[in-house]
Structures are given as C-alpha cells and as structure tokens.
Amino acid sequence: ASRLLYENRLRTAVAEDALELVFQPQYDLRLGQIMGAQCLLRWRDAALGTIDAEDAFAAAESAGTVTSLLSSILNRALRNISEFRYSAGLDLRVCVHLPARALLHAELPDVVQRALGTWSLRAGRLNLEIGETSVLGKEAAARGTLLRLKELGVKLSIDDAGMALSSLFWLATLPFQEIKIDVSAANNPAAAPKFERILQSIIELAHHLRLDVVAVGVASDAAAERLKELGCDAMQADYRGPALDPKGFVKQF
C-alpha cells in the first residue's frame, strides 16, 4: 500500500510539473569563480512530506515511469540554467545526479538529447553524475548507455562515496571525465599531514586517469586554498553557498 501511494503521488507530481529543484554552486579552485551548479531534487508532497531523490527514483522504477521522471528533472534543470544565463548573465554548467540504475534505461540518451534541443544548450553544459557505480560492472547495457552519452558530448562524473579503490581499475575503461571526493573527514587538510598525503595521492591518481576532481565537504577558505595547491580542480561546499531554489540562486550570484 505504501509503495502504491508513492507511485501514485509521484505520477501526479511529474504530471503537474511539481517536483522541486535546488541548486548549489560549484567553484573552479584555479580561477576562484563559480563554474557550475549541482542540481538536487527535492520532492515535497503534502501527504508524504519530503521524499529524497533515491526514494523518488525507486518509486519511479516500481511504477515504470523512470523515463518521465528523468525527462522532468533534465528539462527543469536545463530550463533553469538557461534562465540563469539570460536573467543574470551566469554561463554555468549544470550537474545532475543519477543513480547508476538509470543507465539501464536505453532511452536515456534520447531523453537527454531532446532536453538539450528543447533549451538550445550545448551538450558540454550538462554534467551527469553517476552514483552506485558497482552496477556498471554487472550490466553491459549500462556501459552501453554511458558510451552513447559520451558520444553526445555530455560530461560524465563519478559521484560514489562508497566506491572501492579497486573499482578504479575497471572504471578507468569507461568514459568518465570527472570524479567527486568527499573531504569532510579530513576537516582542514592543511592541519592534517596524513590526510593531506592521502588527498594528494587521490588527486594525482585521478589526474593520471584524466579525471577532473571536485571536492565536496570543504569546510573553510584555508582548506579550499590547500586543495587548490594539491591540484584539486573544483569544489562544492556548504560554507560557500547552500543549495537554493532558482530565484534564490540568481539573487545570491
């Protein structure tokens, strides 16, 4: 009964374009300026309360409406990025997080291509962040979808906090161009030599694999500066800007 309620409420939210997106800024550490925005799904339902993105995708899978959900998220994200450019002069990329199982839907590249065409945006402005990368090792169809997305020109990023180091051996064969690392456990890297050595090794390894590195969980300007010195490319940090709705995002930047 609970699953059916989720499914029905999600269908209604997608049909009524009622899903909410918030945007958190991402900064280029080398240039010291905003470079993009992470798009986060916030599904607030009058009957169910706030539903997280993973539960929304699970409900969509159960209901057979994943394509509709993906189309709704992508079109809203690209529409807002287009509006940021025209209303505030912000020429940003947008990062959309997807669970890896979304790649099992072969129509995803077509949905992406249509959304880019609808909002007249070049593919390089869209970054798809993929979580739960362990799925990719088991499903050839998911790897095929990744290759098709790469052919479109979309940037592909690894965003999987639970990824084992050994996974990099086979992930290196896939068309990813970016990886996110959570540095919150390190607190201030400048004050923790052991953490600093670990971070430097990860950043250097990623660069050897031709992956840009985005740090999340950065706690201060001092930590950001040290990450820059270690070669980290970009960051996304609550202290520099929380996730905001589109109007709030434009107002802040």
Buried (B, 14 or more C-beta within 10 A) or exposed (E): EEEEEBBEBBBEBBEEEBBBBBBBBBBBBEEEEBBBBBBBBBBEBEEBEEBEBEBBBBBBBBBEBBBBBBBBBBBBBBBBBBBBBEEBEBEBBBBBBBBBBBBBBEEBBBBBBBBBEBBEBEBEBBBBBBBBBEBBBEBEEBBBBBEBBBEBEBBBBBBBEEBEEEBBEEBEEBBBBBBBBEBBEBBBBBEBEEBBEBBBEBBEBBBEEEBBBBBBBBBBEEBBBBBBEBBBBBBBBEEBBEBBBBEBBBEEB
